[in-house]
Amino acid sequence: MKLAYRVFLKVTRVLFPTLLRHLVRKRHYRQICDCLVLLIRVNTVLWHRVNGVARSGRIRVGGRETKTLLCFDRVIFDKDLREIAGRTTLDIVLFHNEHYTFLANAFLSEQVRHQTYYFGTDDDSKVTFFEFIDDIILRLQEKLGFNALLNSNIIYYQDHEWSKVARKRGIPFLTLCKEVPATEKNERLWVKDWKDFPYYGDGIAVYSNWARDTLSNGCNVGTHARYEITGCPRTDAIYDVFKEEENSGVKRYVVMFDFIEYRKERLWETSMTQFLRVANEVASSQPDLRFIIKTKYREDIAGIREFIGTLGLTDDNVVITHDMELTEIARNARLICGFRTTAIIKLMCSDVEVIVVNWAEALDDPDDTLITEDFSESCVHAGSEMHFYDAIQEALEGESRPGGARRLQRDELIKKNLHIIDGRRSLAFEDFVGLVI
């Protein structure tokens, strides 16, 4: 089924943009709507089967009809939707990111296809796109049977006209914001870039109080909308892993979360070098260990392999992957290393050993650090590359060291960024949907 899904996306990636340009030029809007219905239906069926999740369908639960959400899918948000689909009575219908982006780009001028440049600019193409959506949305709703629209952040240019039309037509538009400020520097960037952003939706679910306060108070966004702190639905699966009785087996994974996207070159190069050095040194003495570099994007893998080649090291005993599930890491991790990814905080609902790299640019720009030294009890803060090397070796030789101060600080970090991890965040989101629509 995964192969069928990949083929479907590959074929539509080639054919759909060309077909769209032709139909837009001819103003055949009804035909575009029918194409969208077909794409969304096929995508929804394949997505549910690939993820092993049965569709709720238009069933009645507790005397009420299940709510159907037409979701603007995106990377990472997909994982939230998977948990919501599998743990609630909400019926998830998927509008694939590529498909609705192709659609937006067929109407919008190139200069406005940007998350921050889109707003506050006058462009006739935005009006044309709004008019197209207004023309088809009721037919689309009739064919797909959705009660509301759902996207994953307030800023996406592809979604904006949909929210405006939804408000005009009285169709609820919701947001499950898949981002958190994460660092003080990033919080300031949110306020700078999103101040007074025109949000037309009806409700915003966020992962934490920090996210809500930054959006509502700092950015002055969605003052008319309902805010709800739901936590992060995709943490439900991680919670389940750590509650499994069989999860007490031998841990073999030593994981480094890549952070090349944050452009801290000295920190990245030196920390990767030490991680790879340990991987090579223990290959023969501890062959059961599996060293893993987890990237955010597939495109980053080639660059890491090239970097390894410049060091004269082998990557035979290192797995470089972008698509390993966090649940697999949670189930098998002996040690977690990284700089700035909320995946580390998600994994902190356990007692797994964590090392955060904290030298070079991390010291030059301390406001851009996810886990600051105020939370130094929650993990090991490696203050130099040799400290990092020694800390890895020590972690591999010893046992996990749970303790009161460590647990307290890890819980504080979870609360700050993700509210709570208790296996019920998907249900909290379902409650939010019920309150808004």
Number of C-alpha atoms within 10 A of each C-alpha: 11 12 9 11 17 11 12 15 18 11 11 15 14 10 11 19 18 13 13 21 16 14 16 16 11 9 12 12 17 15 14 19 19 15 15 18 18 14 19 21 17 15 20 19 16 19 21 18 15 14 15 11 16 12 17 19 15 15 14 12 11 7 7 8 13 18 23 20 23 22 24 24 22 18 13 13 20 19 18 22 22 20 22 24 21 19 19 17 21 26 22 24 28 25 24 20 15 17 21 17 17 17 20 20 20 20 20 20 14 10 10 18 16 13 15 14 12 20 16 9 10 10 14 11 17 20 13 14 20 17 13 21 19 18 15 16 17 15 15 17 16 10 14 17 16 19 17 21 22 26 26 25 19 25 20 15 21 21 19 23 22 21 24 19 21 22 15 11 12 9 21 20 25 28 20 27 21 22 17 21 19 20 18 14 15 16 20 16 13 18 18 12 14 20 17 16 18 17 19 23 26 21 25 30 25 28 25 24 20 20 26 22 14 19 26 19 14 18 21 17 22 21 15 12 16 15 22 21 22 25 28 29 29 24 27 23 20 24 20 16 20 18 13 10 8 9 14 11 9 11 18 19 20 24 24 23 20 27 20 16 12 11 10 14 14 13 22 20 15 18 27 21 18 18 22 23 15 15 25 18 10 15 16 11 9 12 11 13 20 19 25 24 23 24 21 19 13 12 10 18 18 11 11 19 13 10 15 17 12 9 11 8 14 14 16 10 17 18 13 22 17 17 11 13 12 19 19 12 22 26 22 21 24 23 21 25 24 22 23 20 16 18 14 22 21 24 26 24 21 17 18 20 23 25 21 24 25 26 21 17 16 18 13 10 12 17 16 19 22 23 25 16 14 8 18 16 16 28 22 21 22 21 15 16 21 13 17 24 18 15 17 24 14 11 19 18 9 8 11 14 10 13 11 10 13 18 18 13 18 24 19 16 22 21 18 17 24 28 22 23 24 16 21 20 26 26 19 20 23 18 14 21 21 11 11 16 14
